[in-house]
Amino acid sequence: MSAPKEMKQLTREEVGKHNKDGDLWIIIDSKVYDISRFKNLHPGGPSVFDSDIAGQDATDAFYGLHRHEVLTRPQYARLQIGVIKNEQPVLYDRHIGEPSHIPYAEPTWLSQGYHSPYYKESHRRLQRAVRKFVDEVIWPDAQAREADGKRPSQSVFDKMAELNMHAMRMGPGKHLKGLKLMGGIVEPEEFDYFHELIITQEIVRCGARGYGDGLNAGAVIGLPPVLNFGSPSLQAEVLPAVFSGQKFICLAISEAHAGSDVTGLQTTAVKTADGKFWIVNGTKKWITNGTFADYFTTGCKTEDGFTVILIPRTPRISTTPIKTSYSPAAGTASITFDNVLVPVENTLGEEGMGIFVMLSNFNHERWVMCCSSARSQRLIIEECLKWTHQRTAFTKPLTSQPVIRAKIASMIARTESVQSWLENLTYQMCNMTYKQQASKLAGQLAFLKSHSTHNAQLTARDAVQLFGGRALTQSGMGQFIEHYHRTVPFDALLGGAEDVLADLGVRQAIRSMPANARL
């Protein structure tokens, strides 16, 4: 490795002398760049380096057009030749492992000077460790894979497995017993849903939706039925393989003819004459991680009703990638089962009682989605606050406009309400049995899921208005806004459509109405 280039100590007067073609320097945040040869290679053309910038401080002009990360790219970083004497850079981008200092970019429990009754020191230790891991390991892979559409790198899965992150993403439970979690930062016995919430929300910060779903989202929704309803022998086979990141699992429920109506599924499972195997036939569609899954937690129509079966991949299972609005890194697929033979021991729960397996699973699945939605909305708030603070129009920053401030106010109010409701329900989950959660929280979580994803779409729309044309391009200043606006409709559909979930919440409330209630 070569030694870092020694930077010259320069004065602003010295820089000002280099202000013409063939000898052109500029200052960006107290750093001096020689752009003499780069000027004619600039993607936006050489005209931007006019007399107001040549030899001058170009900080405001640069940040009006580019994200900070541009300066960190090797091809541009090497243009730096010095620093301004007796000055220090004052602008910054994301610092590895550190909280954001942008207002409302973090939930209040992570914001300096605020308090929370929910989070203990073990939660704070875990948050710091997971954030550092996400920034160092997940973030760079997420940006690369979201762009090229390849599945998340196996090295990321392996590093997550070393810290038992795959196991922790399943929530608290006996599956954590004896494991060293995040290098020993939290004990298995004290791990609760707030710890899981932290992991989910920190991973979402990578800002790459397709990649985020590809990063074992299939296990988050497909493995709990095995954990809660699989036989000991089935668990002994599947859990270590998935927790180690060597095998992958998905939830195969939705079909072309049935989504929210799971009782309308047409995939069939018929027993062989000796009763030892299921023969499965049918198709599934829009299955996250289906392209690279080794196991399929599958909803089937059987003689006794709706049954859930864990199906290992065989040559008689074919998966075809589906092109969606987000990256192929998610592995979204259609699946065909062609006379697939599956041992009856792979049945999850009782035959014909699959609806209860799925209903109990839906609570956790929707809760995870609410965790993700709440945190992803904060990413947009942070982007919008940065942009409107630095962007000028008619000689004033955008934040000087009341209509701009009103949109940001709505974003903040929506996001804070979602996070507060989420933390309330998470506290209930920590103090209820799994059975109690299934009966008491289904309606609450359905409401929260519908509420959070509806809010997210409003925030995406407002963010596009704030960024203007930049919100329509997949690179540059508005790249995360474009990505969010394009992919946020997924949240409104996955785990149950907004309208269906809202109706579920009301129906549950109606069933709990006292018979003698009158005005």
Secondary structure, 3 states (H helix, E strand, C coil): CCCCCCCEEECHHHHHCCEECCEEEEEECCEEEECCCCHHHCCCCHHHCCCCCCCCECHHHHHCCCCHHHHHCHHHHCCEEEEECCCCCCCCCCCCCCCCCCCCCCCHHHCCCCCCCCCCHHHHHHHHHHHHHHHHHHHHHHHHHHHHCCCCCHHHHHHHHHCCHHHHCCCCCHHHCCCCEHHHCECCCCCCHHHHHHHHHHHHCCCCHHHHHHCCHHHHHHCHHHHHHCCHHHHHHHHHHHHCCCCCEEEECCECCECCCHHHCCCEEEECCCCCEEEEEEEEEEECCHHHCCEEEEEEEECCEEEEEEEECCCCEEEEECCCCCCHHHCCEEEEEEEEEEEHHHEECCCCEHHHHHHHHHHHHHHHHHHHHHHHHHHHHHHHHHHHHHCEECCEEHHHCHHHHHHHHHHHHHHHHHHHHHHHHHHHHHCCCHHHHHHHCHHHHHHHHHHHHHHHHHHHHHHHHHHHHHHHCCCCCCHHHHHHHHHCHHHHHCCCCHHHHHHHHHHHHHHCCCCCCCC
